[in-house]
């Protein structure tokens, strides 16, 4: 697998994702920036065009203002005022020289305007016209000096009769002294009255005005159009080699009204689509650079992001077989491989969890069995109870109830038996909720189910346990149609009390079963032979084991419990002597297995027994227990531990062999059977056969879950020659039969 390279599908996807994430904003922001620059450039050009249009308007308005100033100046001239008088009083004042001077001054004034062809003052009342060439009647002037067409002449004559502050007419054609001219008439009343006596008329020469506009107009505009009353008086079109191309381009028009007259200035400018080419080029260059930087950044981010994934893939690849990795990578991307790997890990984790649950269940069942047989613990063993979820303490009170299905005659109907077991579980739960007691229900050997009731305080007063047993019996009988045996033991305090209560209930059960299977006339005889003293076989086994490993405290605790329980039963002296004698026999058997001389201990106990002093007999038993434990405690040397480890290693490697036994180990290691058993117990903490059974049962459970072998084959593979022995051992260890375990494991 090539992690972090372009050969990786996932890396390419990550790289492309980062590229898209980074490049798209860059392109968008760059495009917006270019658009903003274009808009700013357009706005700048527009403002420039507005400024240029206003400048053109100011240029023309300034010239119009000069025309107005000339009218104001003439209106204040005395000769103009005198000539406006409709009288001949001032005729003598204007001799030839005076008139010549006036005409010369008037002509100079009009010529100084640079755009006026000539000017004249019309006196409507006198029907006279003053001009640079002299004073004429209207008919003489318009027929000989400045000739207009009839329409234009009548229009001029009608306008001068009205008050005109400042009026500009559209261009007209006239014949001035025989020369054709294109002029723009401008009228200005020299009096502010409705019918002025004098009107100044200036004729703007179109050629002069065009020259003036070319000199002071715009060089950026496309077209300039000046209109009055909707009629054009001047039009300028930019000329040049690209005129045809400019005609195809889009343009826009700015209209500026004159501040001095009714003129309107319409200036057209090109609205080019290519604006700010330098700025656009720099923006495009910035986009390319940003794109390159973004792509490089995307690659680096992809490398960083892919690194943990690559490390995970390396670990997963190392954890699984090469063929599995290769097939997963061919079938899909790294994520598919990770998904399949995690599915496999989850599956293995589930298998491990099931194994742990099975182990905890088996350990819990084993501990409950030990509690029934007698659980003599120290603080470390109490912590072991808590670790597997059993919160029992020596301060609590307990009662054991046995539930037996021996009344079922047809044990081959497994479906019916399974139904009875399920109903029993539900009925027990309902009854326990009614009485508010904690309980544990599990399978035992001598009965079908055992029920351990527990409580922080004492319970069982006023026949409470009999009521519980009766309720369970009646409800099972009602639900399943048969009468089970539900037998409660006594309520005891402490963990050892569980065993005491169990043996009490078990004695009752065995008595019932015996009574059911024997003739009535023998029942009374057998009842008389029932042993009165309390010395359970399981307690005896634990006493022997603790003596062999030198556990003095537990051995003494067992003896004290036996003594206390038998003292509570108020036994006869003969029964007590018989009990102590049995205990001494146990001590002698342990001494014999330890290869110690038993003769001296037998003689000393016999002397105590002859005196029939029970106290001395008990004291001697305690003394022998102390001797055995102290001797064994100091015999656990380093060599013994090494031998124990060798024994343990041999069993771990050969537990599937049917020949593995204490006798075989004794022959191999050249020790006695008792010595091998003792050393094994010291090393493992449990006896040999319990340890061997645990190894075999755990392997059997794994094989059952795989469902590749039959039960007979599994029995032989884990070391059992007889399948019935395997089934019995499995049920005792796990609490259920092998085929039931297979169904649950599914």
Buried (B, 14 or more C-beta within 10 A) or exposed (E): BEBBEEEBBBBBBBBEBBBEEBBEEBBEEBEEBBEEBBEEBBEEBBEEBBEBBBBBBBBBBEBBBBBBEBBEEBBEBEBBBBBBBEEEEEEEEBEEEEBEEBBEBBBEBBEEBBBBBBBBBBBBEBEBBBBBBEBBEBEEBBEBBBBBEEEBBEBBBEBBBBBBEBBBBBBBEBBBEEEEBBBBBBBBBBBEEEEBBBBBBBBBBBEBBBEBBEEBBBEEBBBBBBBBEEEEBBEBEBEEEEEEEBEEEEBEEBEBEBEBBEBBBBBBBBBEEEBBEEBBEEBEEBBEEBBEEBBEBBBEBBBEBBEEBBEBBEEBBEEBEEEBBEEBBEEEBBEBBBEBBEEBEEEEEEBEEBBEEBBEBBBBBBBBBBBBBBBBBEEEBBEEBEEEEBEBEEEBBBBBBBBBBBEBEEEEEEEBBEEBBEBBEEBBEEBBEEBEBBBBBBBBEBBBBBBBBBBEEEBBEEEBBEBBBEBBBEBBBEBBEEEBBBBBBBBBEBBBBBBBBBBBBBBBBBBBBBBEEEEEEEBEEEEEEEEBBBBBEBBBBBBBBBBBBBBBEBBBBBBEBBBEBBEEEEBEEEBBBBBBBEBBEBBBBBBEBBEBEBEEBBEBBEEBBEEEEBEBBBEBBBEBBEBBBEBBEEEBEEEBEEBBEBBBEBBEEEBBEEEBBBEBBBEEBEBEBBBBBBBBBBBBEBBBEBBBBBBBBBBBBBBBBEEEBEBEEBBBBBBBEEBEEBBBBBBBBBBBBBEBBBEEBE
